[in-house]
Amino acid sequence: MPGPAWAGPALHAVLDRAALTRAEVGARFPLFADPATGTWTTTRRGAWTGGFWAGLLWLRARHTGAAEDREAAARCTARLADWVHADTATRGLILWYGTASTGPVGPTETDAAPGADPGLTAEALRARAGLVCLEAVDPGLGLVPWGAAFGGPRLVARADAVPGLVPLLAAAGPRGAEAAAAHLHRHLDLCRAGAMAWRYAPGTGWRPLAEPAPGWSRGRAWLLLAVADALARADSETWRPDRLRRAAAWLGAFPAPGDALVPPADTAGPAGPLDTSAAAITAVALLKLAALPGADAERLTGRATAVLHRLVTAHLTDGRLLDGCYDAATGTAERHELVWGDYFLALGLAALTGLVHPGDV
């Protein structure tokens, strides 16, 4: 599938930008970049976004086929191993997206970084992470708690605790599939009740949190992505596939004509900053849904293509996806290039051009 004429050059530009970023950040992880200068703010260990940087490097390796790119991706992935036992549900974001984009260029016995455990391939790291996350399930709450790795209360459910963790848990066998389904449905129940984050307290139960805001567009995008991943695995009633299809519709899989292709960061503040990363995540989710048997593929693919085209023509500069919003509530990086925005734009373009199959990542 060649894809639209504009998709290939755009993908090339984003992946060329990844090579420049790799040279700039070295052994650190990019987080967000200044829209004027392109200079990255970085972290030492990757925080919750490290998997997207590794995933972007794997997409570049798949695109170029170059040994240098493959080795750089493998080194980055091996550096994510410290997160396996971290107390955070964002291990789904870190350890799924950092290991699932390897495709035909890996994993193999050479994928471990020099000096690392030679058996720690991307595949082995993903399998280990799935089993450890399965043990982190709180059976009383029916989910993996948000955790305390980044501070604050640990018995929290948030929309961004679901993507990545669904396929990561599901890969851990039948118990993992049951845990993944329960984790997703509990979050859908809570988020549909009007908040994107909830805190649990014994004796009082779940209480909504003010942040992230109920209108957080990236939260809806994360949930739609998780639903798409679940439907791809919904081979039993454990997953409650009919309910997942209804959830996909609720989360905007079939928007009304005229709905914004790129949403505001907070839908309650339409005059505020946009979030191109939410749009890119949504586009990937739509392409995943379109690949499912019996899906309205033409409509879903058409919307995803329109979103990606808008991102490429209105928000992409020198391979940098601008106008991403890290955190509108605190005014942090409101119009910036975000590493996960670049990753999901590249993934969507890779799916349009046939470099990847939407269901593989």
Beta strands, then each sheet from edge to edge (+ up, - down):
strand 1: 29-33
strand 2: 40-43
strand 3: 156-158
strand 4: 197-201
strand 5: 205-208
strand 6: 316-317
strand 7: 320-321
strand 8: 337-338
sheet 1: 2+ 1- 8+
sheet 2: 3+ 4- 5+
sheet 3: 6+ 7-
end
